[in-house]
Amino acid sequence: MCNDMDNLFKPIIMVTGFGPFANHPVNASWEAVKLINKEEIERKHNCELVLIEIPVTYENVDEFVPALWETHSPKFMMHVGVSGVANCFTIEMQAHKKGYQRMDYFDKCPADHVCPAEGAIRIHTKLNVEGLCKEFNDSISPEEKTSAVCSKDAGRYLCEYIYYTSLSVDNKRTLFVHVPDINVYPSEQTARGLERILDICLDQINQAEQTKEVTEKLKETNLNDGHESNKI
């Protein structure tokens, strides 16, 4: 019973991958995401890890992603997609509201080629992507043959569309990772890399929360001290 109650209050971490489309009948993103070691991540971070496959349609993103945020309020949302030109993990730093002209799995694109999520013309993630890539690359042994790079061009397709949708909800807890195709990194190798990226991002989020908590306590202390000094 205690374990059931504990699970109710654990923070939720969500990782999404995309389903098949066009030149990717087997999508490397979902193939890797579903191999993430759920038990290990949950044990290490005392969380509930939710892995979700998203169909490659704009309508599904519009319907599912805001609902996931509203229903689960995840501590961290990481979207993963495949890039046919990537030769390593590509960590996206931003997403744009406009310019979605490529047709999705159902040969549709959004009205006026604009993402309906409310937000600025361009939204950046508040996570430290450059620091993430450095820490990732520094931690990888030469034998593993993986690396991570930063990117400011997420492709103006479903990958950038879903990223913008989540960034518009909370850009402090959202990241998008492009992974190479299976012929570059096998799915198991990609899954291990995604686990490392999860670790680094959750460390960043925890540090930011701790800093915020300390700052708020200092403000409260200073406010109380000010009230005391005004007493006669």
C-alpha positions as CSV (number, residue, x, y, z in Angstrom):
1,M,0.0,0.0,0.0
2,C,2.8,2.4,0.9
3,N,4.5,1.7,-2.4
4,D,1.3,2.4,-4.3
5,M,1.0,5.8,-2.5
6,D,4.6,6.6,-3.1
7,N,4.1,6.1,-6.8
8,L,1.3,8.6,-6.9
9,F,3.6,11.4,-5.8
10,K,6.7,10.6,-7.8
11,P,7.6,13.1,-10.5
12,I,6.8,12.0,-14.0
13,I,9.4,12.0,-16.8
14,M,8.1,11.7,-20.3
15,V,10.0,10.6,-23.4
16,T,8.4,10.5,-26.8
17,G,9.5,8.9,-30.1
18,F,7.9,9.1,-33.5
19,G,6.2,6.4,-35.5
20,P,6.8,5.4,-39.1
21,F,6.8,7.9,-42.0
22,A,7.9,8.3,-45.6
23,N,11.5,7.2,-45.8
24,H,11.5,5.8,-42.3
25,P,9.1,2.8,-42.2
26,V,11.0,1.9,-39.0
27,N,11.6,5.1,-37.0
28,A,14.9,5.0,-35.2
29,S,13.6,7.4,-32.6
30,W,10.8,5.1,-31.2
31,E,13.0,2.0,-31.7
32,A,15.5,3.6,-29.3
33,V,13.1,5.2,-26.9
34,K,11.3,1.9,-26.2
35,L,14.6,0.4,-25.3
36,I,15.4,2.9,-22.6
37,N,16.0,1.1,-19.3
38,K,12.8,2.2,-17.5
39,E,13.6,0.5,-14.2
40,E,17.1,1.9,-14.0
41,I,16.0,5.5,-14.7
42,E,13.1,5.3,-12.2
43,R,15.4,3.9,-9.5
44,K,18.1,6.4,-10.1
45,H,15.9,9.5,-10.2
46,N,13.0,8.3,-8.0
47,C,10.5,9.1,-10.8
48,E,7.9,7.5,-13.0
49,L,9.2,7.2,-16.6
50,V,6.6,7.2,-19.3
51,L,7.6,6.3,-22.9
52,I,5.2,7.3,-25.7
53,E,5.1,6.7,-29.4
54,I,3.6,9.7,-31.3
55,P,2.1,9.3,-34.9
56,V,3.8,11.6,-37.5
57,T,0.8,13.9,-37.9
58,Y,0.3,17.5,-36.9
59,E,-3.2,16.8,-35.6
60,N,-1.9,14.1,-33.2
61,V,0.7,16.5,-31.8
62,D,-2.0,19.2,-31.4
63,E,-4.3,16.8,-29.5
64,F,-1.9,14.7,-27.5
65,V,1.0,16.9,-26.4
66,P,-0.9,19.7,-24.6
67,A,-3.1,16.9,-22.9
68,L,0.1,15.2,-21.7
69,W,1.3,18.4,-20.1
70,E,-2.1,19.2,-18.5
71,T,-2.8,15.6,-17.3
72,H,0.7,14.7,-16.0
73,S,2.6,17.9,-15.5
74,P,5.9,16.2,-16.2
75,K,9.1,17.2,-14.5
76,F,10.8,16.8,-17.8
77,M,9.6,16.3,-21.3
78,M,12.1,15.0,-23.9
79,H,11.0,14.5,-27.5
80,V,13.1,12.3,-29.8
81,G,13.0,12.2,-33.6
82,V,15.2,10.8,-36.3
83,S,17.3,12.8,-38.7
84,G,18.4,11.2,-42.0
85,V,21.5,13.5,-42.1
86,A,22.6,13.2,-38.5
87,N,25.8,11.2,-37.6
88,C,25.5,11.8,-33.9
89,F,23.0,13.0,-31.2
90,T,21.8,16.4,-32.3
91,I,20.4,18.5,-29.4
92,E,18.0,21.2,-30.6
93,M,18.2,24.6,-28.9
94,Q,15.1,26.2,-30.3
95,A,11.9,25.9,-32.3
96,H,9.9,28.2,-34.5
97,K,6.1,28.9,-34.7
98,K,5.9,29.3,-38.5
99,G,7.1,27.6,-41.6
100,Y,5.5,24.1,-41.4
101,Q,4.9,23.4,-45.1
102,R,5.9,19.7,-45.3
103,M,3.0,17.2,-45.4
104,D,2.6,14.7,-42.6
105,Y,1.7,11.0,-42.7
106,F,-1.8,11.9,-43.8
107,D,-0.7,14.5,-46.4
108,K,-1.7,17.4,-44.3
109,C,0.0,20.4,-42.9
110,P,-1.2,23.0,-40.3
111,A,-3.4,25.9,-41.3
112,D,-1.3,28.7,-42.7
113,H,1.8,26.6,-41.9
114,V,1.7,27.9,-38.3
115,C,1.8,25.9,-35.0
116,P,-1.4,26.9,-33.1
117,A,0.3,26.7,-29.7
118,E,0.6,30.2,-28.1
119,G,4.1,31.7,-27.9
120,A,6.7,33.9,-29.5
121,I,7.9,33.5,-33.1
122,R,10.8,31.4,-31.7
123,I,11.3,29.8,-28.3
124,H,14.6,28.6,-26.9
125,T,14.9,25.8,-24.3
126,K,16.2,27.1,-20.9
127,L,18.2,24.0,-20.5
128,N,21.9,24.5,-21.0
129,V,22.4,22.6,-24.3
130,E,26.0,23.6,-24.8
131,G,26.8,22.4,-21.3
132,L,24.8,19.2,-21.9
133,C,26.8,18.4,-25.0
134,K,30.1,19.0,-23.3
135,E,29.2,16.9,-20.3
136,F,27.9,14.1,-22.6
137,N,31.0,14.1,-24.8
138,D,33.4,14.3,-21.8
139,S,31.7,11.2,-20.3
140,I,31.8,9.0,-23.4
141,S,34.7,6.6,-23.9
142,P,36.3,6.4,-27.4
143,E,35.1,2.8,-27.6
144,E,31.5,3.9,-27.4
145,K,31.8,6.0,-30.6
146,T,28.9,8.4,-29.8
147,S,28.9,12.1,-29.5
148,A,26.5,15.1,-29.2
149,V,26.3,18.4,-30.9
150,C,24.1,21.5,-30.6
151,S,21.7,22.7,-33.3
152,K,19.5,25.7,-34.0
153,D,17.7,24.1,-37.0
154,A,15.2,21.5,-36.0
155,G,13.9,21.0,-39.5
156,R,10.4,22.7,-39.7
157,Y,8.7,19.4,-39.7
158,L,7.0,17.3,-37.0
159,C,10.1,17.3,-34.9
160,E,10.3,21.1,-34.6
161,Y,6.5,21.3,-34.4
162,I,6.3,19.0,-31.4
163,Y,9.2,20.8,-29.8
164,Y,7.6,24.2,-30.2
165,T,4.3,22.8,-28.8
166,S,6.1,21.7,-25.6
167,L,8.4,24.7,-25.3
168,S,5.3,26.9,-25.4
169,V,4.1,25.1,-22.3
170,D,7.4,25.1,-20.3
171,N,10.7,25.8,-21.9
172,K,12.6,25.1,-18.6
173,R,11.6,21.4,-18.7
174,T,11.6,20.6,-22.4
175,L,14.2,19.3,-24.8
176,F,14.3,17.8,-28.3
177,V,17.0,15.3,-29.5
178,H,17.5,14.2,-33.1
179,V,19.0,10.8,-33.3
180,P,20.7,9.3,-36.4
181,D,19.2,6.4,-38.3
182,I,19.7,2.8,-37.2
183,N,22.5,2.2,-39.7
184,V,24.6,4.9,-37.9
185,Y,23.8,4.1,-34.3
186,P,22.1,0.7,-33.5
187,S,19.0,1.2,-31.4
188,E,20.6,-0.2,-28.2
189,Q,23.4,2.3,-28.6
190,T,21.0,5.2,-29.1
191,A,19.0,4.1,-26.1
192,R,22.1,4.2,-23.9
193,G,22.9,7.7,-25.2
194,L,19.4,8.9,-24.5
195,E,19.6,7.6,-20.9
196,R,22.8,9.7,-20.5
197,I,21.1,12.8,-21.9
198,L,18.2,12.2,-19.5
199,D,20.6,12.0,-16.5
200,I,22.3,15.3,-17.4
201,C,19.0,17.1,-18.0
202,L,17.5,15.9,-14.8
203,D,20.7,17.0,-12.9
204,Q,20.3,20.5,-14.5
205,I,16.6,20.7,-13.6
206,N,17.3,19.6,-10.0
207,Q,20.1,22.2,-9.6
208,A,17.8,24.9,-11.0
209,E,15.1,23.9,-8.5
210,Q,17.5,23.9,-5.6
211,T,18.8,27.3,-6.6
212,K,15.3,28.7,-6.8
213,E,14.4,27.3,-3.4
214,V,17.5,28.8,-1.8
215,T,16.7,32.2,-3.5
216,E,13.1,32.2,-2.3
217,K,14.3,31.4,1.3
218,L,16.8,34.2,1.2
219,K,14.1,36.6,0.0
220,E,11.7,35.4,2.7
221,T,14.5,35.9,5.3
222,N,15.4,39.4,4.1
223,L,11.7,40.3,4.1
224,N,11.2,39.1,7.7
225,D,14.4,40.9,8.8
226,G,13.1,44.1,7.2
227,H,9.8,43.8,9.1
228,E,11.7,43.2,12.4
229,S,13.9,46.3,11.9
230,N,10.8,48.4,11.4
231,K,9.4,47.5,14.8
232,I,9.7,50.0,17.7
